[in-house]
Amino acid sequence: MTKTPSGFKRLNADIPEELFKEFAKRCIEEGMSKKEFLVHLLEKELFKDSKK
């Protein structure tokens, strides 16, 4: 099992196959790893109100 770096939390979730396929497709289109894309998406969604 991979050790999670200090200051990070591991995210593990079961998601529908169609949603995962769309996620993977967008990662490829953006040229990002799944981790980078997910972090970017979460930051955008969770912090959008605080940047105003």
C-alpha distance matrix in Angstrom:
0.0 3.8 6.5 9.3 12.6 15.3 17.6 15.2 13.9 11.4 13.6 13.0 16.3 18.2 21.1 24.0 24.0 27.0 25.6 22.5 24.9 27.0 24.1 23.0 26.7 27.3 24.4 26.1 29.5 28.5 26.8 23.6 19.9 18.6 17.1 20.5 22.5 20.8 21.2 24.8 25.5 24.3 26.3 29.3 29.3 28.5 30.6 33.5 35.9 35.3 36.3 39.8
3.8 0.0 3.8 6.3 9.3 12.5 14.7 12.4 11.8 9.7 12.4 12.8 16.3 18.7 21.2 24.3 24.2 26.9 25.1 21.9 24.2 25.9 22.7 21.7 25.3 25.4 22.3 24.1 27.4 26.0 24.2 21.0 17.4 16.4 14.4 17.5 19.9 18.5 18.4 22.0 23.2 22.0 23.6 26.7 27.2 26.3 28.1 31.0 33.5 32.7 33.5 37.1
6.5 3.8 0.0 3.8 6.3 9.1 11.8 10.1 10.1 9.2 12.6 13.8 17.6 20.4 23.0 26.3 26.6 29.1 27.0 24.1 26.6 27.9 24.5 23.9 27.4 27.1 23.9 26.1 29.1 27.3 25.6 22.2 18.8 18.0 15.3 18.0 20.7 19.0 18.3 21.9 23.3 21.8 22.9 26.3 26.8 25.5 27.0 30.1 32.4 31.2 32.1 35.8
9.3 6.3 3.8 0.0 3.8 6.5 8.4 6.4 6.7 6.5 10.2 12.3 16.1 19.3 21.5 25.0 25.6 27.8 25.2 22.6 25.3 26.2 22.6 22.4 25.8 25.0 22.0 24.5 27.2 25.1 23.8 20.2 17.1 16.1 13.0 15.4 18.1 16.2 15.0 18.6 20.1 18.3 19.3 22.8 23.3 21.8 23.2 26.5 28.6 27.4 28.4 32.0
12.6 9.3 6.3 3.8 0.0 3.8 6.3 5.7 8.0 9.2 12.7 15.4 19.1 22.4 24.3 27.8 28.3 30.2 27.4 24.9 27.4 27.9 24.2 24.0 27.2 26.0 22.8 25.3 27.7 25.2 23.9 20.2 17.6 17.2 13.7 15.3 18.4 16.9 15.0 18.3 20.4 18.6 18.8 22.4 23.4 21.8 22.5 25.8 28.0 26.3 27.0 30.8
15.3 12.5 9.1 6.5 3.8 0.0 3.8 5.5 8.3 10.8 14.2 17.2 20.7 24.3 26.2 29.8 30.7 32.5 29.5 27.3 30.0 30.2 26.5 26.7 29.9 28.4 25.4 28.1 30.2 27.5 26.5 22.8 20.5 19.9 16.3 17.5 20.4 18.7 16.2 19.4 21.5 19.2 18.9 22.7 23.6 21.4 21.9 25.4 27.1 25.1 26.1 29.8
17.6 14.7 11.8 8.4 6.3 3.8 0.0 3.8 7.0 10.3 13.2 16.6 19.7 23.5 25.0 28.6 29.8 31.3 28.0 26.2 29.0 28.8 25.1 25.8 28.7 26.9 24.2 27.2 29.0 26.1 25.5 21.8 19.9 19.1 15.4 16.1 18.7 16.8 14.0 17.0 18.9 16.3 15.8 19.6 20.3 18.0 18.3 21.9 23.5 21.4 22.6 26.2
15.2 12.4 10.1 6.4 5.7 5.5 3.8 0.0 3.8 6.7 9.5 13.0 16.1 19.8 21.3 24.9 26.0 27.5 24.4 22.4 25.4 25.3 21.6 22.2 25.4 23.7 21.1 24.1 26.1 23.4 23.0 19.2 17.0 15.8 12.1 13.5 15.9 13.6 11.3 14.8 16.3 13.9 14.1 17.8 18.4 16.4 17.4 20.9 22.8 21.3 22.4 26.0
13.9 11.8 10.1 6.7 8.0 8.3 7.0 3.8 0.0 3.8 6.5 9.7 12.9 16.6 18.4 22.1 23.5 25.3 22.3 20.4 23.7 23.8 20.3 21.2 24.5 23.2 20.8 24.1 26.1 23.9 23.7 19.9 17.4 15.4 12.2 14.3 16.0 13.1 11.7 15.4 16.1 13.4 14.5 18.1 17.9 16.0 17.7 21.1 22.9 21.9 23.4 26.9
11.4 9.7 9.2 6.5 9.2 10.8 10.3 6.7 3.8 0.0 3.8 6.5 10.0 13.6 15.6 19.3 20.5 22.6 19.8 17.7 20.9 21.5 18.1 18.7 22.3 21.4 19.1 22.1 24.5 22.7 22.3 18.7 15.7 13.4 10.7 13.7 15.1 12.2 11.8 15.6 15.9 13.8 15.7 18.9 18.6 17.3 19.5 22.6 24.7 24.1 25.5 28.9
13.6 12.4 12.6 10.2 12.7 14.2 13.2 9.5 6.5 3.8 0.0 3.8 6.6 10.3 12.0 15.7 17.2 19.1 16.3 14.4 17.9 18.4 15.1 16.2 19.7 18.9 17.1 20.3 22.5 21.1 21.2 17.6 14.9 11.9 9.9 13.0 13.5 10.1 10.7 14.3 13.8 11.8 14.4 17.2 16.3 15.5 18.3 20.9 23.1 23.1 24.5 27.7
13.0 12.8 13.8 12.3 15.4 17.2 16.6 13.0 9.7 6.5 3.8 0.0 3.8 7.1 9.6 13.3 14.7 17.2 14.9 12.9 16.5 17.6 14.8 15.7 19.4 19.3 17.7 20.6 23.1 22.2 22.3 19.0 16.1 12.8 11.8 15.3 15.2 12.1 13.6 16.9 15.9 14.4 17.5 19.7 18.6 18.2 21.2 23.6 25.7 26.2 27.6 30.6
16.3 16.3 17.6 16.1 19.1 20.7 19.7 16.1 12.9 10.0 6.6 3.8 0.0 3.8 6.2 9.9 11.9 14.4 12.1 10.8 14.5 15.7 13.4 14.9 18.3 18.4 17.5 20.5 22.7 22.2 22.8 19.9 17.3 13.6 13.5 16.7 15.8 12.6 14.7 17.5 15.8 14.5 18.0 19.7 18.0 18.0 21.4 23.3 25.4 26.4 27.9 30.5
18.2 18.7 20.4 19.3 22.4 24.3 23.5 19.8 16.6 13.6 10.3 7.1 3.8 0.0 3.8 6.9 9.0 11.9 10.4 9.4 12.9 14.6 13.2 14.5 17.7 18.4 18.1 20.6 22.8 23.0 23.6 21.1 18.7 15.0 15.7 18.9 17.5 14.7 17.4 19.9 17.7 17.0 20.7 21.9 20.1 20.6 24.1 25.6 27.7 29.0 30.4 32.9
21.1 21.2 23.0 21.5 24.3 26.2 25.0 21.3 18.4 15.6 12.0 9.6 6.2 3.8 0.0 3.8 6.4 8.5 6.8 6.6 10.1 11.3 10.4 12.3 15.0 15.7 16.0 18.6 20.3 20.8 21.9 19.8 17.8 14.1 15.5 18.1 16.1 13.6 16.8 18.5 16.0 15.9 19.6 20.2 18.3 19.5 23.0 23.9 26.2 27.9 29.1 31.3
24.0 24.3 26.3 25.0 27.8 29.8 28.6 24.9 22.1 19.3 15.7 13.3 9.9 6.9 3.8 0.0 3.8 5.6 5.4 6.4 8.8 10.2 10.7 12.5 14.4 15.7 16.7 18.7 20.2 21.3 22.6 21.1 19.5 16.0 18.0 20.4 17.9 16.0 19.5 20.7 18.0 18.4 22.2 22.2 20.3 21.9 25.4 25.9 28.1 30.2 31.2 33.1
24.0 24.2 26.6 25.6 28.3 30.7 29.8 26.0 23.5 20.5 17.2 14.7 11.9 9.0 6.4 3.8 0.0 3.8 5.4 5.1 6.2 8.7 9.7 10.4 12.2 14.3 15.2 16.6 18.3 20.0 20.9 19.8 18.2 15.1 17.7 20.1 17.6 16.4 20.1 21.2 18.8 19.8 23.4 23.4 22.0 23.9 27.2 27.5 30.2 32.1 32.7 34.8
27.0 26.9 29.1 27.8 30.2 32.5 31.3 27.5 25.3 22.6 19.1 17.2 14.4 11.9 8.5 5.6 3.8 0.0 3.8 5.4 5.1 6.3 8.6 9.9 10.6 12.5 14.3 15.5 16.6 18.5 19.9 19.3 18.5 15.6 18.5 20.2 17.2 16.4 20.2 20.6 17.9 19.5 22.9 22.3 20.9 23.3 26.4 26.2 28.9 31.2 31.5 33.3
25.6 25.1 27.0 25.2 27.4 29.5 28.0 24.4 22.3 19.8 16.3 14.9 12.1 10.4 6.8 5.4 5.4 3.8 0.0 3.8 5.4 5.2 6.2 8.7 9.9 10.7 12.4 14.5 15.4 16.5 18.3 17.2 16.4 13.3 15.7 17.3 14.2 13.1 16.8 17.2 14.3 15.7 19.2 18.6 17.2 19.5 22.6 22.6 25.2 27.4 27.9 29.7
22.5 21.9 24.1 22.6 24.9 27.3 26.2 22.4 20.4 17.7 14.4 12.9 10.8 9.4 6.6 6.4 5.1 5.4 3.8 0.0 3.8 5.4 4.9 6.1 8.5 9.9 10.5 12.4 14.2 15.3 16.3 14.9 13.6 10.4 13.1 15.1 12.6 11.6 15.4 16.3 14.1 15.5 19.0 18.9 18.1 20.1 23.1 23.5 26.4 28.2 28.5 30.7
24.9 24.2 26.6 25.3 27.4 30.0 29.0 25.4 23.7 20.9 17.9 16.5 14.5 12.9 10.1 8.8 6.2 5.1 5.4 3.8 0.0 3.8 5.4 5.1 6.1 8.6 9.9 10.7 12.3 14.3 15.2 14.8 14.0 11.6 14.9 16.4 13.7 13.8 17.6 17.9 15.9 18.0 21.1 20.7 20.2 22.7 25.3 25.3 28.4 30.3 30.2 32.3
27.0 25.9 27.9 26.2 27.9 30.2 28.8 25.3 23.8 21.5 18.4 17.6 15.7 14.6 11.3 10.2 8.7 6.3 5.2 5.4 3.8 0.0 3.8 5.5 5.0 6.2 8.6 10.0 10.5 12.2 14.1 13.8 13.9 11.6 14.8 15.5 12.2 12.5 16.2 15.8 13.5 16.0 19.0 17.9 17.5 20.4 22.9 22.4 25.5 27.6 27.3 29.2
24.1 22.7 24.5 22.6 24.2 26.5 25.1 21.6 20.3 18.1 15.1 14.8 13.4 13.2 10.4 10.7 9.7 8.6 6.2 4.9 5.4 3.8 0.0 3.8 5.5 5.3 6.3 8.8 9.9 10.6 12.2 11.1 10.7 8.1 11.0 11.9 8.7 8.8 12.6 12.6 10.6 12.9 15.9 15.4 15.2 17.8 20.2 20.3 23.5 25.2 25.0 27.2
23.0 21.7 23.9 22.4 24.0 26.7 25.8 22.2 21.2 18.7 16.2 15.7 14.9 14.5 12.3 12.5 10.4 9.9 8.7 6.1 5.1 5.5 3.8 0.0 3.8 5.5 5.1 6.4 8.7 10.0 10.5 9.7 9.0 7.1 10.8 11.8 9.4 10.4 13.9 14.1 13.0 15.5 18.2 18.0 18.3 20.8 22.9 23.2 26.6 28.0 27.5 29.9
26.7 25.3 27.4 25.8 27.2 29.9 28.7 25.4 24.5 22.3 19.7 19.4 18.3 17.7 15.0 14.4 12.2 10.6 9.9 8.5 6.1 5.0 5.5 3.8 0.0 3.8 5.5 5.2 6.2 8.7 9.8 10.4 11.0 10.0 13.6 13.8 11.0 12.7 16.1 15.4 14.2 17.2 19.6 18.7 19.3 22.2 24.1 23.7 27.2 28.8 28.0 30.1
27.3 25.4 27.1 25.0 26.0 28.4 26.9 23.7 23.2 21.4 18.9 19.3 18.4 18.4 15.7 15.7 14.3 12.5 10.7 9.9 8.6 6.2 5.3 5.5 3.8 0.0 3.8 5.3 4.9 6.0 8.3 8.6 10.0 9.2 12.3 11.6 8.4 10.5 13.5 12.2 11.0 14.4 16.4 15.2 16.1 19.1 20.7 20.2 23.7 25.4 24.3 26.4
24.4 22.3 23.9 22.0 22.8 25.4 24.2 21.1 20.8 19.1 17.1 17.7 17.5 18.1 16.0 16.7 15.2 14.3 12.4 10.5 9.9 8.6 6.3 5.1 5.5 3.8 0.0 3.8 5.5 5.2 6.0 5.2 6.2 6.0 9.2 8.6 6.1 8.8 11.5 10.8 10.7 13.8 15.6 15.2 16.5 19.1 20.5 20.6 24.2 25.3 24.3 26.8
26.1 24.1 26.1 24.5 25.3 28.1 27.2 24.1 24.1 22.1 20.3 20.6 20.5 20.6 18.6 18.7 16.6 15.5 14.5 12.4 10.7 10.0 8.8 6.4 5.2 5.3 3.8 0.0 3.8 5.5 4.9 6.4 7.8 8.7 12.1 11.4 9.6 12.5 15.1 14.2 14.3 17.5 19.1 18.6 20.1 22.8 24.0 23.8 27.6 28.7 27.4 29.8
29.5 27.4 29.1 27.2 27.7 30.2 29.0 26.1 26.1 24.5 22.5 23.1 22.7 22.8 20.3 20.2 18.3 16.6 15.4 14.2 12.3 10.5 9.9 8.7 6.2 4.9 5.5 3.8 0.0 3.8 5.5 7.9 10.5 11.4 14.3 12.9 10.5 13.6 16.0 14.2 14.1 17.7 18.9 17.7 19.4 22.4 23.4 22.6 26.3 27.7 26.0 28.1
28.5 26.0 27.3 25.1 25.2 27.5 26.1 23.4 23.9 22.7 21.1 22.2 22.2 23.0 20.8 21.3 20.0 18.5 16.5 15.3 14.3 12.2 10.6 10.0 8.7 6.0 5.2 5.5 3.8 0.0 3.8 5.4 8.8 10.1 12.3 10.0 8.0 11.6 13.2 11.1 11.7 15.3 16.0 14.9 17.1 19.9 20.5 19.9 23.7 24.7 22.9 25.2
26.8 24.2 25.6 23.8 23.9 26.5 25.5 23.0 23.7 22.3 21.2 22.3 22.8 23.6 21.9 22.6 20.9 19.9 18.3 16.3 15.2 14.1 12.2 10.5 9.8 8.3 6.0 4.9 5.5 3.8 0.0 3.8 7.0 9.5 11.6 9.6 8.9 12.6 14.0 12.6 13.9 17.2 17.7 17.4 19.7 22.1 22.7 22.6 26.4 27.0 25.2 27.8
23.6 21.0 22.2 20.2 20.2 22.8 21.8 19.2 19.9 18.7 17.6 19.0 19.9 21.1 19.8 21.1 19.8 19.3 17.2 14.9 14.8 13.8 11.1 9.7 10.4 8.6 5.2 6.4 7.9 5.4 3.8 0.0 3.8 6.4 7.9 5.9 5.8 9.3 10.5 9.8 11.5 14.2 14.9 15.3 17.5 19.5 20.2 20.6 24.4 24.7 23.3 26.3
19.9 17.4 18.8 17.1 17.6 20.5 19.9 17.0 17.4 15.7 14.9 16.1 17.3 18.7 17.8 19.5 18.2 18.5 16.4 13.6 14.0 13.9 10.7 9.0 11.0 10.0 6.2 7.8 10.5 8.8 7.0 3.8 0.0 3.8 5.3 5.2 6.1 8.5 9.9 10.6 12.1 14.2 15.4 16.4 18.2 19.7 20.9 21.9 25.5 25.7 24.8 28.0
18.6 16.4 18.0 16.1 17.2 19.9 19.1 15.8 15.4 13.4 11.9 12.8 13.6 15.0 14.1 16.0 15.1 15.6 13.3 10.4 11.6 11.6 8.1 7.1 10.0 9.2 6.0 8.7 11.4 10.1 9.5 6.4 3.8 0.0 3.8 5.6 5.2 6.0 8.5 9.9 10.4 12.0 14.1 15.2 16.3 17.8 19.5 20.6 24.1 24.6 24.2 27.3
17.1 14.4 15.3 13.0 13.7 16.3 15.4 12.1 12.2 10.7 9.9 11.8 13.5 15.7 15.5 18.0 17.7 18.5 15.7 13.1 14.9 14.8 11.0 10.8 13.6 12.3 9.2 12.1 14.3 12.3 11.6 7.9 5.3 3.8 0.0 3.8 5.5 5.2 6.1 8.6 9.9 10.6 12.2 14.1 15.4 16.1 17.6 19.4 22.7 22.7 22.5 25.8
20.5 17.5 18.0 15.4 15.3 17.5 16.1 13.5 14.3 13.7 13.0 15.3 16.7 18.9 18.1 20.4 20.1 20.2 17.3 15.1 16.4 15.5 11.9 11.8 13.8 11.6 8.6 11.4 12.9 10.0 9.6 5.9 5.2 5.6 3.8 0.0 3.8 5.5 5.2 6.1 8.6 10.0 10.6 12.2 14.3 15.3 16.1 17.5 21.0 20.9 20.1 23.4
22.5 19.9 20.7 18.1 18.4 20.4 18.7 15.9 16.0 15.1 13.5 15.2 15.8 17.5 16.1 17.9 17.6 17.2 14.2 12.6 13.7 12.2 8.7 9.4 11.0 8.4 6.1 9.6 10.5 8.0 8.9 5.8 6.1 5.2 5.5 3.8 0.0 3.8 5.5 5.1 6.1 8.6 9.9 10.5 12.2 14.0 15.2 16.0 19.6 20.2 19.4 22.4
20.8 18.5 19.0 16.2 16.9 18.7 16.8 13.6 13.1 12.2 10.1 12.1 12.6 14.7 13.6 16.0 16.4 16.4 13.1 11.6 13.8 12.5 8.8 10.4 12.7 10.5 8.8 12.5 13.6 11.6 12.6 9.3 8.5 6.0 5.2 5.5 3.8 0.0 3.8 5.4 5.0 6.0 8.5 9.8 10.5 11.8 13.7 15.0 18.3 18.9 18.9 21.9
21.2 18.4 18.3 15.0 15.0 16.2 14.0 11.3 11.7 11.8 10.7 13.6 14.7 17.4 16.8 19.5 20.1 20.2 16.8 15.4 17.6 16.2 12.6 13.9 16.1 13.5 11.5 15.1 16.0 13.2 14.0 10.5 9.9 8.5 6.1 5.2 5.5 3.8 0.0 3.8 5.5 5.2 6.1 8.5 10.0 10.3 11.5 13.4 16.6 16.5 16.5 19.8
24.8 22.0 21.9 18.6 18.3 19.4 17.0 14.8 15.4 15.6 14.3 16.9 17.5 19.9 18.5 20.7 21.2 20.6 17.2 16.3 17.9 15.8 12.6 14.1 15.4 12.2 10.8 14.2 14.2 11.1 12.6 9.8 10.6 9.9 8.6 6.1 5.1 5.4 3.8 0.0 3.8 5.6 5.2 6.1 8.6 10.0 10.4 11.4 15.0 15.2 14.4 17.5
25.5 23.2 23.3 20.1 20.4 21.5 18.9 16.3 16.1 15.9 13.8 15.9 15.8 17.7 16.0 18.0 18.8 17.9 14.3 14.1 15.9 13.5 10.6 13.0 14.2 11.0 10.7 14.3 14.1 11.7 13.9 11.5 12.1 10.4 9.9 8.6 6.1 5.0 5.5 3.8 0.0 3.8 5.5 5.1 6.1 8.4 10.0 10.4 13.9 15.0 14.7 17.3
24.3 22.0 21.8 18.3 18.6 19.2 16.3 13.9 13.4 13.8 11.8 14.4 14.5 17.0 15.9 18.4 19.8 19.5 15.7 15.5 18.0 16.0 12.9 15.5 17.2 14.4 13.8 17.5 17.7 15.3 17.2 14.2 14.2 12.0 10.6 10.0 8.6 6.0 5.2 5.6 3.8 0.0 3.8 5.4 5.2 5.7 8.0 9.6 12.6 13.2 13.8 16.7
26.3 23.6 22.9 19.3 18.8 18.9 15.8 14.1 14.5 15.7 14.4 17.5 18.0 20.7 19.6 22.2 23.4 22.9 19.2 19.0 21.1 19.0 15.9 18.2 19.6 16.4 15.6 19.1 18.9 16.0 17.7 14.9 15.4 14.1 12.2 10.6 9.9 8.5 6.1 5.2 5.5 3.8 0.0 3.8 5.5 5.3 5.5 7.6 10.7 10.6 10.7 13.9
29.3 26.7 26.3 22.8 22.4 22.7 19.6 17.8 18.1 18.9 17.2 19.7 19.7 21.9 20.2 22.2 23.4 22.3 18.6 18.9 20.7 17.9 15.4 18.0 18.7 15.2 15.2 18.6 17.7 14.9 17.4 15.3 16.4 15.2 14.1 12.2 10.5 9.8 8.5 6.1 5.1 5.4 3.8 0.0 3.8 5.8 5.7 5.5 9.2 10.2 9.6 12.2
29.3 27.2 26.8 23.3 23.4 23.6 20.3 18.4 17.9 18.6 16.3 18.6 18.0 20.1 18.3 20.3 22.0 20.9 17.2 18.1 20.2 17.5 15.2 18.3 19.3 16.1 16.5 20.1 19.4 17.1 19.7 17.5 18.2 16.3 15.4 14.3 12.2 10.5 10.0 8.6 6.1 5.2 5.5 3.8 0.0 3.8 5.8 5.6 8.4 10.3 10.9 13.0
28.5 26.3 25.5 21.8 21.8 21.4 18.0 16.4 16.0 17.3 15.5 18.2 18.0 20.6 19.5 21.9 23.9 23.3 19.5 20.1 22.7 20.4 17.8 20.8 22.2 19.1 19.1 22.8 22.4 19.9 22.1 19.5 19.7 17.8 16.1 15.3 14.0 11.8 10.3 10.0 8.4 5.7 5.3 5.8 3.8 0.0 3.8 5.9 7.6 8.5 10.2 12.6
30.6 28.1 27.0 23.2 22.5 21.9 18.3 17.4 17.7 19.5 18.3 21.2 21.4 24.1 23.0 25.4 27.2 26.4 22.6 23.1 25.3 22.9 20.2 22.9 24.1 20.7 20.5 24.0 23.4 20.5 22.7 20.2 20.9 19.5 17.6 16.1 15.2 13.7 11.5 10.4 10.0 8.0 5.5 5.7 5.8 3.8 0.0 3.8 5.5 5.3 6.6 9.4
33.5 31.0 30.1 26.5 25.8 25.4 21.9 20.9 21.1 22.6 20.9 23.6 23.3 25.6 23.9 25.9 27.5 26.2 22.6 23.5 25.3 22.4 20.3 23.2 23.7 20.2 20.6 23.8 22.6 19.9 22.6 20.6 21.9 20.6 19.4 17.5 16.0 15.0 13.4 11.4 10.4 9.6 7.6 5.5 5.6 5.9 3.8 0.0 3.8 5.6 5.6 7.4
35.9 33.5 32.4 28.6 28.0 27.1 23.5 22.8 22.9 24.7 23.1 25.7 25.4 27.7 26.2 28.1 30.2 28.9 25.2 26.4 28.4 25.5 23.5 26.6 27.2 23.7 24.2 27.6 26.3 23.7 26.4 24.4 25.5 24.1 22.7 21.0 19.6 18.3 16.6 15.0 13.9 12.6 10.7 9.2 8.4 7.6 5.5 3.8 0.0 3.8 5.5 5.9
35.3 32.7 31.2 27.4 26.3 25.1 21.4 21.3 21.9 24.1 23.1 26.2 26.4 29.0 27.9 30.2 32.1 31.2 27.4 28.2 30.3 27.6 25.2 28.0 28.8 25.4 25.3 28.7 27.7 24.7 27.0 24.7 25.7 24.6 22.7 20.9 20.2 18.9 16.5 15.2 15.0 13.2 10.6 10.2 10.3 8.5 5.3 5.6 3.8 0.0 3.8 5.6
36.3 33.5 32.1 28.4 27.0 26.1 22.6 22.4 23.4 25.5 24.5 27.6 27.9 30.4 29.1 31.2 32.7 31.5 27.9 28.5 30.2 27.3 25.0 27.5 28.0 24.3 24.3 27.4 26.0 22.9 25.2 23.3 24.8 24.2 22.5 20.1 19.4 18.9 16.5 14.4 14.7 13.8 10.7 9.6 10.9 10.2 6.6 5.6 5.5 3.8 0.0 3.8
39.8 37.1 35.8 32.0 30.8 29.8 26.2 26.0 26.9 28.9 27.7 30.6 30.5 32.9 31.3 33.1 34.8 33.3 29.7 30.7 32.3 29.2 27.2 29.9 30.1 26.4 26.8 29.8 28.1 25.2 27.8 26.3 28.0 27.3 25.8 23.4 22.4 21.9 19.8 17.5 17.3 16.7 13.9 12.2 13.0 12.6 9.4 7.4 5.9 5.6 3.8 0.0
